[in-house]
């Protein structure tokens, strides 16, 4: 293991073959013969090793990782504390199902989350497997506690791929198309999108509240589910005041305010949770991704009266809070504290904004560089307009991959590149990756 939080791999970009190389091509042929074609792939390589800020493919190419497995390996792939926890726990106990017989690691994770999430009120936690599962269980808790059915989500939202989570998600393709009918009593109101709506936070909140009062009725709403910074929607940061005003209105109307912190949680934005930037204390927080250093684990943490409202046996799942995943989470949280990854995320934000600001000055096709911490996005629009540029982002992402840099795409209109580097990435490696991205954009724009 190394200071980079994973295997002792050289922290460099190195291409020894084309991307994809012959071994990845062969494995992709096996994939086509064995795996459903409905599963996509952002980068056409198969990975052998990873650590710090690099991913090594089966052909020996070392790619700069600006995706972290979609914000999962924030502490680095195979981080030492995570690996040690997994190794020790797996040698002692792999599974009982917490609902059959308990184990201390589950309690320790719940205690940590009760302490780390916003607010000093009495809290309780339940553990699950995925972000979508956390969101669905948060809605179950809200409906049980309030006796109401209606649930509100916002435009450009992404909450997962399971049935209820799909209904909460805004984007049709690839997430909802042909998978209906979807669960009912799900309603959508505008989000705050400063680039496109030009509204203050208070104005955007008033618009959404008017819609809820007129079209649903506050007395019928069980929960508002919202990402403090939208992920798949394009890293949209709401205008200041938007989230506090929605939270206040929800509280005044007995509505449960659920913060979906699946992508934004665990130091990603420079705070433990993105809600903290706006001084918002959610009633419930849904978490996953960065929680367990790469192991499947999610959680819902919130007010004790809400979390205890459901009947005995109403929450649970066979694998939820698996002992090995819990041990990984404890290792990941220890790493975040030990390395002060909140400060590290803020430092990475400064690097990314500085470098990408130059790109924005040079390319009038860049509509906005936005985000918080190590969660930064570039939105592209036709010069002088807000009309999304069609087809540019996938071409840029492909060009980056061929040059040895992994970037992710996003946005309702498919016109956003999102950057989620591991929080332990070297400065020099990040800068090199950003330079490759900038050159890829300029080459695509000028071709």
N, C-alpha and C positions, 0 to 999 in steps of 0.2 A: 504494500500500500504506500501511497505517497501523500505529499501535502496537498495534492489536487483533489483529494477525497475519493480516490479509487485506485485501480491497478496502476502500477508504476509505468505508465505509458509516456513516451515522448509527446510533449504538448506542441505539436506542429501539424501543419497541413502538408500532406505528402501524397502525390498521385503516382502510382507505379503502373497503372493501366488506365484505360478509358473508364468512365463511370456510366453504366455498370461495366464491370470487368467480366472475364469469361466464367469465373466461378459463380458470380451473382447471376449471370445470364442462365447458367445451367440450373441453378436453384429456382429461378423464376419460371423455367419450363416445368420443373416439378411442381411448383406452386399452382400453375395453371391446370395441371392434371389432377391435383389433390384438393385444392382449396376453392371455396365458392368464389366466383368471379364478382360477387357483390361487395367484396372487401377491397377497398382501394389501397394505394401505396403512394405516399408522398415522395419517396426517394426509392429508385429501383435497385437498391443494394440489400444484401444480407449481411448482418453484423456478426462479427466474431468476438470483439472485445470493445470496451468503452471505459472511459474514466476522465475526470476533470472536464475539459472542454472538447474532447475528441471522441470520435467513433471510428473504430477500425473495422473495415469490411473484410469479407472472406478472401478478397484478392490482395489484401495488404494495404489498401488505400486508407489514409488517415484523413477523415473529414472533420472540419470544424463544426461543432454541434451548436446551432443557434435555435434549437427546438426543445431540448430536454425531454423528449418523449411526450410532448405537449404539456410542459410545465410539471412533469413528474419527478425527474431526477435533479431537483434543485440543488441537492447537497452533493451532486456528482454521482455517476454510475459506480456501484459497488463501493460506496463510501465506507471507510473502516469501521465506524461504530455500527453502521447498518449491517455489514457483513458479520461482524462479531456477534451481534444480537441474533441474527438468523442462525448462525452456526450453533451457538449455545442452546437456543430454544429448540431447534430441530433435533438436537441430540437428546433432549429431555422429554419433549412433548410437541406433537404436530397438530393434534386435533382431539377435541372432545365434543365440540359444540357447546358454547357458553350456556345455552338453555338446558343442557343436560348436566354438565358439571363445570363449575367455574374455574378460573385460573387467574393468578395475580396480575399478569401482564395486561389483561383487559381492564382491570381496575386502574392500573397505573396510567394507561392511555386516557381513560375517562377523566381521571383527576388532573392530568396535564391540560386537557382541552377545557375543562371547567375553569382552570386558572388562566389560560392563554387567551381565550375568546373575549371579546369586548364586554365590559360591564363587571361590576363586583357583586351582583345579585346572586341569589342561590340558584345553582344550575344543576342539570343532570345531562348525561350523554348516553347515546346508544350507538353501537358500531355496526357497520354494514360493509359492503364490498366495493361499490362503485359510486361515482358521483350521481348518476341517474337514480340509483337506489336511495342515496341520501336525500335527494330532492323529493322523491315520491314519499318517503317516510316522513319528511318534514310536513308535507301536505296532509298526510294521514293524521299526524299529531294535531295540526291546526284545525282540521275538520272535526276531529273528536272533541277537542277542547272547546270549540265555539258552537258546535251544533249547526254550523252553516255549511253550505256546499260550494258556493262560487269561489273561484280562484282567479286572481289577476296576474298576468305576466305583461311584459312590455315588448314593444317593437324591437327587432334585431336580437332578441334573446336566444340563448342556447342553454338548454337544461338537461340534455341527454337524449338517448335513443330508445328507451323503453316506452311503453304506451302512453302513460300520463306525461312523462318527460317530453315525449315527442309533441304532445298537444301543447305543452308550454313553450316549446321551441318555435321560433318564428319562421325560419327559413324552410322553404318547401324542399328543394333538391340540395343535397341528396337525402335529407333526413326524414321527410314525411311523405314524399311522393309515392303514391300507390299503396300506402299502408293503412288507409282508413277503413272503417270509420274510427275516429279518435274519440277519447273520452269527452263527455260534455261538461257544461258549466265551467269552461275555461274561457276567459275573456282577455282581450289584449288592448292596451292603451299606449299612447306615445311615450317613448323614452326621451330623455334629454340628450340631444345630439348636436352640440354647439356648432360644429362645422356646417351642418345642414339646416338647422332650424333657427339659428341666430337668437335664441331666447336665453334670458337669464335663468338660473336655477328656479327661482320663485315663479317665473312665468311658465316654465315648462311643467312644474309641479301643479300649478293651478289648472293648466290645460288638462292634465291627466286626471286630476281630482274631479273636475267638472264632468268628464266623461264617465267616471265611475259612479258619481252621484246620479247622473241622468240615466245611464244605460243599465246599471246593475243595482244600485242602492247600497250604501255602506252597510246597512243592517243585514244584507244578504251575503257579504263577502267574508269568507273564512280567512283568506291569506292573500297577501301580495308577495310574489316571488320575484326577486330581482338580483342581478349581478351588480355589485358596486362598481365594477368596471367590466364591460361586456367582453367576453372572450371571442368565440366564433363570430360574433357580430362585428368584430373589427377593433377591439380594444377601445371602445368608446367610453371616454371619461365624462360623466355627466357634469353639467355646470354646477358651480358651487351653490349649495343651498337646496338643490333638487332632492337629494336623498333625505336630508333632515326634515324637509317639509312633508314628504311622503310618509316618513316614519311617524311624524307628529300626528298627521291626519289618521293614519292607521290606528295609533294608540287611542285617539279620541273616539274612534268608532268601534273599538273592541276587535280590531282586525289584527291578525298575527303577521308581523313583518319578518319575512324569511330572506336572509341574505345568502345567496348562492355564492359561496367563496371557494368553490371547487377549483377554479383556475387561479384565483387571486390570493389564496391563503398561503400561509407559511413562508413569510418573508419575501414573497415574489414582488410585492410593490414597495418594499422598503418599510413596511410595518408587518406585524404578524398577520393582520387581516386588513383588507382594503377599506372596510367600513370605518376604520379608525381615522383615515384621512379626513373624513367628513364629520367626525365626532358622533357617528351613529352607533347605537347599541341595539342590534337586532334582537327580536324575541327568540328567533331560532337561527342557527348558522349551519349550513350544509357544507361539508368539507370532503376532500378526497385528494387526488393527484399528488401534490408535494408532501402529503402527510407521512408516507411510509417509505420514502426513498426508492420507490420502484415496485414495492409489493402492493397487492390489491387490498386497500383498506379505505373505508369512508366513515363518516360520522355525522350525526346531528347532535348539536349541543344547544341548550337553551334554557329558558326559565323553567325552574323545577315544577311549577304548577302546570305548565303546558306539557312537559315531557312525562309527567306522571298522570296525565288525564286519561290516556287510553287504558282499556281494560287489560288485565293480566294476560300475557300471551299475545297481545295485539301487535307488538313489535318483535322483530327477530329475523332469523334466517340461519340456515345450516352453517354457512361459512363465515357469517358476519363476525368480525373481531377475532379472526383466526389467531392462535397463539404466535405463530411465526411472523405474521403480518404485524401484530402488536409489538413484538420485539424489534422489528425493523423500524416501526414508528418511533419507539423510544430512542433508538439510535439516531434516527434522522433529527428528532427534536433536540437531542443532546448536541448534535453537530451544529445545528442552527444557532444554538446558544453559545457554544464554544467558539465558533468562528465569527459571531456577530453578523449573521448573514443579512439582517435588516440594513446595517450600515453598508455592507457590500453591495446590496441591491441598489441603494441610493448612489453609490459610486459608479456602478455600471450604467445607471441612467444618465449620469453626466457624460460619460464616455460616448454612449450611443447618441444622445441628443447633439453633442458637439459634432460628431462625425456625420450624422445624417442631416444636420442643419446645413452643412456644406452642400450635400446632394440637393436639398430643397432649393438652395440659392441657385444652383446650376441648372436644375431641371424644372421648368414651369409645369410639368405634368404631375409633380408632387403637390397634392392638395394640402396635406397636413402630416406632420410627424407628431405623434401623441402617445400617451401612456404614462405609467408611473413605475418607478423602480426598474427592475429587469423585465419589464412587460411593455415593450415599445412597438408601435406599428407605424407603417407608412401607408397612407391612402392616396391612390392615384386617380386623377380626374382630368378630363380634357382641359387644356389651358383656357383660363378665363371663364370656366364653367364648373359646375359640380357634377357634370355628366360622367359616370364611371367609364374608365377606359376598358374596353372589352378585350379579353385575351392576353393582356400584357402580363399580369401577375403570374399565371402558370408558366409563361415563357421565361420570365425572370427566375422563377424558382428552379426550373429545369436547367437553365444556364448556370446558376449557382451550384447546383448539385454536380454538374459536369466539371466545375472548377474546384470541387472539394469543399463546398459549404452547404450545410443543411439549413434551409429556412422554411417556414410554414406560411400557408396562405389563409385568408379569412375574409369576412365581410359578406353581408347580405347580397351585395352586387358582385362579389368575387374580385374586388379591386383593392385588396389590402394584403400587405405582407406583414406578418407578425413575428416578432423576435422574442424568444424565451430562453436565453442562454442559461446554462447551469450557473448558479451563483458563485461557484468556485472557479470559473473560467479565468485564465490568465488575461491581464489587460492586453498584452501584445497579440494574443491569439484572437481576442474579440475584435480588436482594431483591424487585424488582417481580414477577418471574416466580413466586417463592415465594408472594407475597401473592395473586396470581391463583389459584394452585393451592389455597391455604388457603381462599379464598372459594368456589372451585368445590366443594371437599369439603363445606364447611358448607351450601352451597345444596342439594347433592344429598342430604345427610343430613336436612335440614330440610324437603324438599319433600313 
